[in-house]
Amino acid sequence: MTQAKNCGMAEERDQRLNFTNGDEAELASLYSLDSSLCLYTLEFPCQNLFQTDGKFQHISVHTVTQSSPSPILSCVEKPLKHAHVLPIPVANSDTSSYNQPAASNVLQDIHISARLMDNFLELARENTEKDLETCGVLGAFLEKGTYYVTTLIIPKQKSTSNSCEALKEEEFFTIQNEQSLVPVGWIHTHPSQSCFMSSIDLHTQYSYQVMVPEAFAIVMAPTDSSRSYGIFRLSDPSGMNVLKECQETGFHPHSEPPNGSPIYEHCSNVYTNSNLRFEIFDLR
């Protein structure tokens, strides 16, 4: 029932970015955080079935046993038969600050599975019901000029109804480094708030975007009737300059950029890809 799996980096990348037209394709492998650790995979049916386009998608769940840092829950989804790559729509809203993209630098495209967002919301359900935020980190591979989000890492964290702080960051840094992932973004819930970027969210986004210009933030707001999620980034250079100069902490107002452009905007370079396999590491 158990089987040790070890792959080289090149093989890992090929498996995780595999687009297939057959259901018989094997699931992506799980990878050890340290070559000295012994990794075992126990495969059993997942208790949750997630619905996509009116059809339930099955998730295989693996428990990874290792000596450090902690046991990991990893979910790997099989791809659908035919890929559909679609731009992320901008929902109707009265908040013009993120309706239309500002003039920004040319960015490389990013592909992400919509099921990853659904699965994250399901894993965050317990916190959401308690009015607590949940956050996760998105890792991607750059392949032929396009970023493919293949990994969601949910770190240990402490939360309130309007904030979430990752703990033991060295754990998810280890996963990113060992698997050569680019930290291309992050995702978090607003359990009882609307879909927007708070001042704390903007500072968090700055820390990602200053390293990777394409970095984006996903806000999941299940109680917002106008838009249940949004995919945002700081406008560049206007919003980036405002955050670069801001030394305040906690919740606080930001002044508008001198040219009148919004501080943050909807991401126009992010696409959903129905045939993209992904893996979830839940470190909590």
HELIX and SHEET records of a PDB file:
HELIX    1   1 MET A    9  ARG A   16  1                                   8    
HELIX    2   2 SER A   96  TYR A   98  5                                   3    
HELIX    3   3 ALA A  114  LEU A  123  1                                  10    
HELIX    4   4 ARG A  125  GLU A  129  1                                   5    
HELIX    5   5 GLU A  169  GLU A  178  1                                  10    
HELIX    6   6 SER A  199  GLN A  209  1                                  11    
HELIX    7   7 SER A  238  GLU A  245  1                                   8    
SHEET    1   A 9 THR A   2  GLN A   3  0                                        
SHEET    2   A 9 TYR A  40  THR A  52 -1                                        
SHEET    3   A 9 LYS A  55  THR A  65 -1                                        
SHEET    4   A 9 ILE A  72  GLU A  77 -1                                        
SHEET    5   A 9 GLU A 279  ASP A 282 -1                                        
SHEET    6   A 9 THR A 146  ILE A 154  1                                        
SHEET    7   A 9 ASP A 109  ILE A 112  1                                        
SHEET    8   A 9 VAL A 270  ASN A 273  1                                        
SHEET    9   A 9 VAL A  85  PRO A  87 -1                                        
SHEET    1   B11 THR A   2  GLN A   3  0                                        
SHEET    2   B11 TYR A  40  THR A  52 -1                                        
SHEET    3   B11 LYS A  55  THR A  65 -1                                        
SHEET    4   B11 ILE A  72  GLU A  77 -1                                        
SHEET    5   B11 GLU A 279  ASP A 282 -1                                        
SHEET    6   B11 THR A 146  ILE A 154  1                                        
SHEET    7   B11 CYS A 135  GLU A 143 -1                                        
SHEET    8   B11 VAL A 182  THR A 189 -1                                        
SHEET    9   B11 PHE A 216  MET A 220  1                                        
SHEET   10   B11 TYR A 229  LEU A 234 -1                                        
SHEET   11   B11 TYR A 264  HIS A 266 -1                                        
SHEET    1   C 2 GLN A 157  SER A 159  0                                        
SHEET    2   C 2 CYS A 164  ALA A 166 -1                                        
END                                                                             
